[in-house]
Amino acid sequence: MAPQDFNNTYTELHPRIYRLALNIVGSREDAEDVVQDLYEKLWHKRLLVGLHQNPGGYILAAARNMCLDRLRGRKQTVEVPPTMAGETGERNEDVLLIVRRLMAMLPEKQRTAMHLRDVEELEIDEIAAIMQTRAEAVRMSLSRAHTTVKEQLTKIMNYGT
Protein backbone atom coordinates (compact mmCIF):
# COMPACT_ATOMS: atom_id res chain seq x y z
CA MET A 1 0.00 0.00 0.00
CA ALA A 2 1.40 3.37 -0.97
CA PRO A 3 2.10 5.77 1.90
CA GLN A 4 -0.63 8.20 0.85
CA ASP A 5 -3.19 5.37 0.48
CA PHE A 6 -2.28 4.07 3.91
CA ASN A 7 -2.63 7.54 5.44
CA ASN A 8 -6.01 8.04 3.76
CA THR A 9 -7.30 4.67 4.94
CA TYR A 10 -6.02 5.17 8.47
CA THR A 11 -7.35 8.73 8.66
CA GLU A 12 -10.77 7.53 7.55
CA LEU A 13 -10.76 4.75 10.16
CA HIS A 14 -9.25 6.84 12.97
CA PRO A 15 -12.58 7.67 14.70
CA ARG A 16 -13.67 4.01 14.59
CA ILE A 17 -10.30 2.81 15.87
CA TYR A 18 -10.42 5.29 18.72
CA ARG A 19 -14.00 4.39 19.72
CA LEU A 20 -13.20 0.68 19.57
CA ALA A 21 -10.05 1.16 21.65
CA LEU A 22 -11.88 3.35 24.17
CA ASN A 23 -14.61 0.74 24.45
CA ILE A 24 -12.10 -2.03 25.14
CA VAL A 25 -9.40 -0.35 27.25
CA GLY A 26 -11.73 2.02 29.08
CA SER A 27 -9.62 5.17 29.29
CA ARG A 28 -9.03 7.99 26.84
CA GLU A 29 -5.30 8.04 27.43
CA ASP A 30 -4.91 4.32 26.75
CA ALA A 31 -7.17 4.56 23.69
CA GLU A 32 -5.07 7.40 22.30
CA ASP A 33 -1.92 5.38 22.95
CA VAL A 34 -3.40 2.40 21.10
CA VAL A 35 -4.31 4.58 18.11
CA GLN A 36 -0.80 6.03 17.95
CA ASP A 37 1.02 2.74 18.56
CA LEU A 38 -1.15 0.98 15.99
CA TYR A 39 -0.38 3.61 13.37
CA GLU A 40 3.33 3.23 13.98
CA LYS A 41 3.17 -0.56 13.91
CA LEU A 42 1.05 -0.71 10.76
CA TRP A 43 3.09 2.00 9.01
CA HIS A 44 6.01 -0.41 8.96
CA LYS A 45 3.70 -3.14 7.64
CA ARG A 46 1.73 -0.99 5.20
CA LEU A 47 2.68 -3.17 2.25
CA LEU A 48 1.12 -6.17 4.00
CA VAL A 49 -1.95 -4.15 4.95
CA GLY A 50 -2.47 -3.32 1.29
CA LEU A 51 -2.47 -7.00 0.34
CA HIS A 52 -5.56 -7.72 2.42
CA GLN A 53 -8.88 -7.86 0.65
CA ASN A 54 -10.38 -5.67 3.39
CA PRO A 55 -7.63 -3.39 4.75
CA GLY A 56 -10.10 -1.59 7.03
CA GLY A 57 -11.16 -4.85 8.64
CA TYR A 58 -7.53 -5.83 9.06
CA ILE A 59 -6.72 -2.52 10.75
CA LEU A 60 -9.71 -2.80 13.12
CA ALA A 61 -8.77 -6.39 13.96
CA ALA A 62 -5.21 -5.25 14.68
CA ALA A 63 -6.59 -2.48 16.92
CA ARG A 64 -8.71 -4.97 18.83
CA ASN A 65 -5.74 -7.30 19.30
CA MET A 66 -3.51 -4.46 20.48
CA CYS A 67 -6.15 -3.43 23.02
CA LEU A 68 -6.43 -6.98 24.32
CA ASP A 69 -2.65 -7.16 24.65
CA ARG A 70 -2.73 -3.98 26.74
CA LEU A 71 -5.46 -5.38 28.97
CA ARG A 72 -3.47 -8.56 29.54
CA GLY A 73 -0.56 -6.41 30.67
CA ARG A 74 -2.50 -4.74 33.44
CA LYS A 75 -5.08 -5.72 35.99
CA GLN A 76 -8.45 -4.62 34.76
CA THR A 77 -10.96 -3.10 37.12
CA VAL A 78 -14.49 -2.19 36.19
CA GLU A 79 -16.32 0.45 38.14
CA VAL A 80 -19.88 -0.50 38.94
CA PRO A 81 -22.18 2.22 37.66
CA PRO A 82 -24.14 4.15 40.22
CA THR A 83 -27.80 3.41 40.06
CA MET A 84 -29.91 6.41 39.39
CA ALA A 85 -32.72 4.88 41.35
CA GLY A 86 -35.51 7.03 42.57
CA GLU A 87 -35.01 9.68 39.94
CA THR A 88 -37.94 10.35 37.74
CA GLY A 89 -37.81 11.63 34.21
CA GLU A 90 -34.42 10.17 33.33
CA ARG A 91 -32.91 12.11 30.48
CA ASN A 92 -31.75 10.25 27.40
CA GLU A 93 -28.16 11.16 28.23
CA ASP A 94 -28.49 9.49 31.63
CA VAL A 95 -29.86 6.32 30.07
CA LEU A 96 -27.08 6.34 27.49
CA LEU A 97 -24.51 6.71 30.26
CA ILE A 98 -26.02 3.76 32.11
CA VAL A 99 -25.98 1.64 28.94
CA ARG A 100 -22.33 2.52 28.31
CA ARG A 101 -21.41 1.53 31.85
CA LEU A 102 -23.38 -1.69 31.56
CA MET A 103 -21.59 -2.43 28.28
CA ALA A 104 -18.25 -1.88 30.04
CA MET A 105 -19.12 -4.67 32.46
CA LEU A 106 -19.82 -7.20 29.69
CA PRO A 107 -17.27 -9.86 28.84
CA GLU A 108 -14.81 -8.62 26.21
CA LYS A 109 -16.26 -10.53 23.24
CA GLN A 110 -19.81 -9.42 23.99
CA ARG A 111 -18.71 -5.83 24.60
CA THR A 112 -16.74 -5.68 21.36
CA ALA A 113 -19.49 -7.28 19.29
CA MET A 114 -22.10 -4.93 20.74
CA HIS A 115 -19.91 -1.88 20.15
CA LEU A 116 -19.14 -2.82 16.55
CA ARG A 117 -22.79 -3.59 15.76
CA ASP A 118 -24.69 -0.95 17.73
CA VAL A 119 -22.22 1.94 17.73
CA GLU A 120 -20.20 1.42 14.55
CA GLU A 121 -23.18 -0.16 12.72
CA LEU A 122 -21.08 -2.84 11.07
CA GLU A 123 -22.57 -5.94 9.47
CA ILE A 124 -22.30 -9.32 11.20
CA ASP A 125 -19.81 -10.63 8.62
CA GLU A 126 -17.57 -7.58 9.08
CA ILE A 127 -17.67 -8.02 12.85
CA ALA A 128 -16.81 -11.71 12.48
CA ALA A 129 -13.78 -10.82 10.36
CA ILE A 130 -12.61 -8.19 12.86
CA MET A 131 -13.12 -10.49 15.82
CA GLN A 132 -11.64 -13.44 13.92
CA THR A 133 -14.59 -15.71 14.59
CA ARG A 134 -17.69 -17.08 12.87
CA ALA A 135 -20.82 -15.05 12.18
CA GLU A 136 -22.83 -17.43 14.39
CA ALA A 137 -20.54 -16.70 17.34
CA VAL A 138 -21.01 -12.97 16.77
CA ARG A 139 -24.80 -13.38 16.72
CA MET A 140 -24.65 -15.36 19.97
CA SER A 141 -22.41 -12.76 21.62
CA LEU A 142 -24.74 -9.98 20.50
CA SER A 143 -27.79 -11.82 21.76
CA ARG A 144 -26.22 -12.42 25.16
CA ALA A 145 -24.95 -8.84 25.38
CA HIS A 146 -28.32 -7.33 24.47
CA THR A 147 -30.13 -9.61 26.92
CA THR A 148 -27.74 -8.76 29.77
CA VAL A 149 -27.86 -5.01 29.15
CA LYS A 150 -31.65 -5.07 28.81
CA GLU A 151 -32.09 -7.03 32.06
CA GLN A 152 -29.72 -4.78 34.02
CA LEU A 153 -31.21 -1.60 32.57
CA THR A 154 -34.70 -2.81 33.46
CA LYS A 155 -33.58 -3.48 37.04
CA ILE A 156 -32.05 -0.03 37.35
CA MET A 157 -34.97 1.80 35.77
CA ASN A 158 -37.58 -0.10 37.82
CA TYR A 159 -35.69 0.12 41.12
CA GLY A 160 -38.01 1.27 43.89
CA THR A 161 -41.22 1.06 41.86
N, C-alpha and C positions, 0 to 999 in steps of 0.2 A: 504494500500500500504506500503510495506516495506520501511524503510528509504533509502536504496540504490536504489531501484526502483524509488522512488520519486526524488531523486537527479539526477538520469540518465535522467528521463523524463524532469525535469525542466531544466537541463543543455542543453539538446537537443533543448528545446523550447526557451531558453534564448534569442537568437538573434531575433526571431520572436516577443517575448514579448516586447523586447526593441524597435524594430521598430514600433510596434503597439502603444506603449505608447508614443513614440516620435511623431508619426503622430497625436495622439489625443491631448496630453498636450502641444506640441510645443516647449519644451525646454529640453535640454539634462539632466540638473540637475533633473528636475521633472520626466523625464522618468526613470532615474537611481533610484530615490526614489521609484517610482512605482514598479520597478522590485524587489528591495530589500524588500519593505513592503509586496508585494504579496508573495514572498518566505516565509517570516516569518508567514504571515497569513495562507498560505496553508500548511506550515509545521505542524502546530497544527491540521490541518484538513486532513492530508495526508491519513488517513484511509477512509474518505469519498471520497476523490479524486479517490482513487483506485476502489471504487464501481461503478464509472461512466463507461459507455460503451466506451466513448471516453474521456479519461483523458486529452489529449492535447486540445481538444475543450473546455472542462470545464475550464482549466487553462487560455486559451486565452479569454474566456468569462469573467472570473473573472478579468483578467487584464483590459479588456475594461470597466467593471463596476467600477473598482477602479479609472481608469482615469476619467471617467465621474463624479464620486464623487469628485475628486480633482477639476475639472473644476467648479462644482457647488459651491465649497467653495471659489472661487476667481472670480474676474471679468475678463472675457476673452477679450483680445484685439488682433485683427489680423492686422498685418502690410500689407498695400497694396504694392504689389511688384512694384518695379520701372520698367517702360517700357523701353525696350532696343530699342526704336524706332530710326530709322535712321541708325542703324548699319547694315552693310551688312555682309554676310558671318557668320551668327550666328553659333557658335560652338555648338556641341551637348550638352556639359555641360551647356551652357547658356540656351538652350531650356529646358533641364531637370530641371534646377533651376526654370525657369518660371513655368513649370508644377507643381512642388512641391509647389510653392507659391500659385498657383491657387487652388490646392487641399486643401491647408490650409484654404482657404476662403469658401470652400464648407460647407454646413450644416453637422453636425456631422455624421449622418447616411450615407450620400452619401460619405463623406470623408473616413469613416471606411470601407464601402463596396468596394470602389475603391482601397484602400490600400490593403485589404485582397485579392482581386482578381488580381490586376495588379502588385503588388509588391510581395506579399507572394505566389501568384499563387494558391490560394485555390479554390476548387470547390464551386459552388453556394450552395449546400446543407451544406457544412462545414461552409460557411459564415453565412448561415441562423441559424445554431445551435449556432455559436459564438455570433451572434447579437440577438439571441432569437426572431426570427421572421420567417415569411414564405419565401420560395424560391422566390415566385412571388414578394414580397416586396423588396428583394435583387436585383432582376433583374430590377425593376423599379428604385431603387436608383442608380444602376450602369448606367442605361440608362440616367438618368437625370444628373448624375455626368459627364459622358463622353461628353454629349451634351454641358454642361456648360463650361467644360474645353476646348473643341474644339472651341467653339464660342469665348471665351476670348483669347485663343492662336491665333486664326485667326486674331482677332482685333489687337493684339499686333504685330504680325508678318507683318501685312499689313499696319500698321500705316505709314502714309506719302507717300504711293505709289499711 
